[in-house]
Amino acid sequence: MPSTRTLDLDLLRCFVTIADTGSFTRAGERLGRTQSTVSLQIKRLEEQIGRTVLQRTPRSMSLTEEGKRLLGPARQMLRLNDTTIAQLFEPDMSGNVRIGVPEDFATAHLPSVLSDFSRSHPLVDLEVTCDLTLNLLDRFHDGDFDLALVKREPSVPLEGVRVWREPLVWVARDELSVRDMESVPLVVSPKPCVYRKRATDALDAIGRCWRVSYTSTSLSGSLLAVSEGLGITVLPREMVPESLIPITGDLDLPPLHDTEMALIEAPGLSDTAHRLGQHIVAALERSR
């Protein structure tokens, strides 16, 4: 008679989370467990199936061939489990939620926040749109979004709840990109863009000449232009990639005020959309 084995979903969830985050430590943070507990759960999973699923060294972690074969079915099992639980205990937590987000913030901070919400509420469909803040505001007031994350000046009152504040810095490939230049070459997004205006206003305030050397509609395009030495740009400090540097020292560049993100909610918001808004505020507060 063939042996019947039942896989432990908690162990599978631990395994999938490690595969998604690429780290025992980050998986533990997402699951609310210590790294030692995560390691123990993977050991229990490997003992249960009699296979090694992760190859670990002091500096790296990768899936074994058995781990790669397990990953897809494990995701399906967890998805079915989570959907079943949601249908039983949260049948009203469903529907479509439309959210507008600036591209840079969506790239750096929001994916894990939205992913956590989707896993917890699998009956909810998220529709995320990335655009410039002023465009997002226009579309929000036209009724295109249930929620919107927008950049705002900390000193200017604006609708919404503040969810993030971070210093802005000048960013370049190296200091030679700016040194001894009569006119500062700027890599910017098209108008209207909050960071573009922040940069030009700051330079105008000290009488420093500037020119737009490169305009890109995407963050990746702007970063590539800066990395090729075509100019400098403005970014939140935590978003500066390792290949670029925040400019410091005496280069006649003015200081930049902090950037602030606010969450705004549409009138008559559904309970589901309101729950997502609460989740975003709480998750970003925890990550500070």
C-alpha positions in Angstrom: 0.0 0.0 0.0 1.5 3.4 -1.0 2.6 5.8 1.7 0.5 8.8 2.2 2.2 12.0 3.3 0.6 15.4 4.2 2.7 18.5 3.8 2.6 21.0 6.5 1.4 24.4 5.1 3.2 26.4 7.7 6.5 24.8 6.6 5.7 25.4 3.0 4.9 29.1 3.7 8.3 29.5 5.3 10.0 27.9 2.3 8.1 30.1 -0.2 8.8 33.2 1.8 12.6 32.4 1.8 12.5 31.8 -1.9 10.7 35.2 -2.4 12.9 37.2 -0.1 16.2 35.4 -0.8 17.1 35.5 2.9 16.3 33.7 6.1 16.5 37.0 8.0 14.1 38.8 5.7 11.8 35.8 5.6 11.7 35.8 9.4 10.9 39.5 9.4 8.0 39.0 7.0 6.7 36.0 9.0 7.3 37.5 12.4 9.7 34.7 13.4 13.3 34.6 14.4 16.0 33.4 12.0 16.6 30.3 14.1 12.9 29.4 14.0 12.9 29.8 10.2 16.0 27.6 9.9 14.3 25.0 12.1 11.2 25.0 10.0 13.2 24.4 6.8 15.0 21.5 8.5 11.6 20.0 9.5 10.3 20.4 5.9 13.4 18.7 4.5 13.0 15.9 7.0 9.3 15.5 6.2 9.9 15.1 2.4 13.3 13.5 2.6 14.8 16.0 0.2 17.1 19.1 0.5 15.3 22.1 -0.8 17.8 24.9 0.0 21.5 25.0 -0.6 23.1 27.3 2.0 26.6 28.7 2.3 27.8 31.5 4.7 27.3 34.0 1.9 24.5 32.7 -0.3 21.3 30.7 -0.5 19.8 29.0 -3.5 17.1 26.5 -4.3 18.2 22.9 -5.1 16.6 21.1 -8.0 14.2 19.5 -5.6 13.4 23.0 -4.1 12.7 24.3 -7.6 10.3 21.5 -8.3 8.5 22.1 -5.0 8.2 25.9 -5.3 5.4 26.0 -7.9 3.1 23.4 -6.2 3.8 25.0 -2.8 2.6 28.3 -4.1 -0.6 26.7 -5.5 -1.3 25.0 -2.2 -0.8 28.2 -0.2 -3.0 30.1 -2.7 -5.8 27.6 -2.4 -5.5 27.5 1.4 -5.5 31.3 1.7 -8.4 31.8 -0.7 -10.5 29.2 1.2 -9.8 30.8 4.5 -10.7 34.2 3.0 -14.0 32.9 1.6 -14.9 31.3 5.0 -13.9 34.1 7.4 -13.7 37.3 5.3 -16.2 36.9 2.4 -16.9 40.7 2.4 -13.1 41.5 2.0 -13.2 41.3 -1.8 -13.5 43.4 -4.9 -11.2 45.7 -6.9 -9.2 48.5 -5.3 -7.6 51.2 -7.6 -4.5 52.9 -6.3 -2.2 55.5 -7.8 1.5 55.7 -6.9 4.5 57.7 -8.0 6.9 55.3 -9.9 9.9 55.9 -7.6 8.0 55.1 -4.4 6.3 52.2 -6.0 9.6 50.8 -7.0 11.4 51.2 -3.7 8.9 50.9 -0.9 5.5 49.6 -2.0 5.9 46.2 -3.6 6.3 44.3 -0.3 3.5 46.2 1.3 1.0 45.4 -1.4 2.3 41.8 -1.6 1.6 41.3 2.1 -1.9 42.7 1.7 -2.6 40.5 -1.3 -1.5 37.3 0.5 -3.7 38.2 3.5 -6.7 39.1 1.3 -6.6 36.9 -1.8 -10.2 37.8 -2.8 -9.1 41.5 -3.3 -7.9 42.5 -6.8 -5.4 45.4 -6.7 -5.1 47.8 -9.7 -1.9 49.9 -9.3 -1.1 52.8 -11.6 2.3 54.6 -11.6 2.5 58.2 -12.7 3.8 61.7 -11.8 2.2 63.1 -8.6 0.4 66.0 -10.3 -1.1 63.6 -12.9 -2.1 61.3 -10.1 -3.9 64.1 -8.3 -5.8 65.1 -11.4 -6.9 61.5 -12.0 -7.8 61.1 -8.3 -10.1 64.1 -8.4 -11.6 62.7 -11.7 -12.5 59.5 -9.8 -10.0 57.2 -11.3 -8.5 56.0 -8.0 -9.8 54.8 -4.6 -6.5 55.6 -3.0 -3.5 57.7 -4.1 0.0 58.1 -2.6 1.2 61.6 -3.6 4.3 63.7 -3.0 3.8 67.0 -1.2 5.8 69.8 0.4 6.0 69.2 4.2 5.4 72.9 4.8 2.2 73.1 2.6 -1.1 71.8 4.0 -2.6 69.3 1.7 -5.3 66.7 1.9 -4.4 63.2 3.1 -2.4 61.5 5.9 1.4 61.7 5.9 2.9 58.2 5.6 6.5 58.9 4.7 9.1 61.5 5.0 12.7 61.3 3.7 15.6 63.6 2.8 16.2 64.4 -0.8 19.8 64.4 -2.2 21.6 65.3 -5.4 22.8 62.1 -7.1 25.5 61.7 -9.7 27.8 59.0 -11.2 30.7 60.9 -9.6 31.6 64.4 -8.4 33.2 65.1 -11.7 29.7 65.1 -13.2 29.2 68.5 -11.6 32.6 70.0 -10.7 33.6 73.1 -12.6 30.6 73.1 -14.8 29.1 76.5 -15.6 25.6 75.0 -15.9 24.3 72.1 -13.9 23.1 69.3 -16.2 19.8 67.9 -14.8 18.3 64.5 -15.5 14.6 64.9 -14.8 11.1 63.6 -15.4 8.8 65.6 -17.7 6.7 68.4 -16.3 4.8 68.3 -14.0 7.3 66.6 -11.6 7.7 67.5 -7.9 11.4 66.6 -7.9 12.1 68.5 -11.1 10.6 71.6 -9.6 12.4 71.1 -6.3 15.8 70.9 -8.1 15.3 73.9 -10.4 13.8 76.1 -7.6 16.7 75.3 -5.3 19.3 76.2 -8.0 17.4 79.3 -8.9 17.4 80.4 -5.3 21.2 80.5 -5.2 21.6 81.9 -8.7 23.2 78.7 -10.0 22.8 78.1 -13.8 21.2 74.8 -14.9 20.0 73.1 -18.0 17.9 70.0 -18.6 20.3 67.5 -20.2 18.0 64.5 -20.2 14.3 63.9 -19.7 12.9 60.4 -19.1 9.4 59.2 -18.3 10.7 56.3 -16.3 12.9 56.0 -13.2 15.1 53.3 -14.8 15.7 55.6 -17.8 16.8 58.5 -15.5 19.1 56.3 -13.5 20.7 55.0 -16.7 21.3 58.5 -17.9 22.9 59.5 -14.6 25.1 56.3 -14.6 26.4 57.3 -18.1 27.4 60.7 -16.8 24.8 62.7 -18.7 23.8 64.7 -15.7 22.7 64.6 -12.1 19.3 64.0 -10.6 17.4 64.3 -7.3 16.3 61.2 -5.4 15.2 60.3 -1.8 18.3 59.2 0.1 17.2 55.6 0.5 16.6 55.2 -3.2 20.2 56.0 -4.3 21.5 52.8 -6.0 24.9 51.5 -5.2 26.2 52.4 -8.6 25.6 56.1 -8.0 26.6 58.5 -5.2 24.9 61.2 -3.3 26.8 64.4 -3.9 28.5 65.9 -0.9 31.2 68.5 -0.4 31.6 72.0 -1.8 30.1 71.8 -5.3 27.9 74.9 -5.1 24.7 72.7 -4.9 22.0 73.9 -2.6 20.5 71.7 0.1 17.1 70.1 -0.7 14.1 70.0 1.6 12.7 66.6 2.7 10.2 64.8 0.5 6.9 63.8 2.1 4.3 61.2 0.9 0.7 61.4 1.8 -2.2 58.9 1.3 -5.5 60.3 0.2 -8.8 58.4 0.1 -11.7 59.0 -2.2 -15.1 59.9 -0.8 -17.4 56.9 -0.2 -14.5 54.5 0.0 -15.4 50.8 0.3 -14.5 48.9 3.5 -12.0 46.9 1.4 -10.2 50.0 0.1 -10.2 51.6 3.5 -8.6 48.4 4.9 -5.9 48.6 2.3 -5.3 52.3 3.2 -4.9 51.3 6.9 -2.5 48.5 5.9 -0.3 50.9 3.9 -0.1 53.5 6.7 0.7 50.8 9.3 3.3 49.0 7.1 5.2 52.1 6.2 5.2 53.3 9.8 6.7 49.9 10.9 9.4 50.2 8.2 10.7 53.6 9.4 
